Amino acid sequence: MEKRCFEGLTEIKPITVGKNSWIGEKSTILAGVTIGDFATVGAASVVTKDVPSDCLACGNPAVVKKNYALQPQNDEN
């Protein structure tokens, strides 16, 4: 029986997803990528690099479009 494997690909890299993060439908996250806490990945995005916490990332390749941590909080009721 023929051995099927990828030559030279012996390292396993985990994907880490932070708490309360959302990943859109049909998104692809490559090995070794970390998605931060409260981050959102848009649908059909290809995530090739880490996504920081409190960010929205989308596209192919995914880029950070918005950083919610940098927006001022409105405490008025």
Secondary structure, DSSP 4 states (H G I P E B T S, - for coil): ------TT-------EE-TT-EE-TT-EE-TT-EEPTT-EE-TT-EE-S-B-TTEEEEETTEEEEEEGGGSPP----
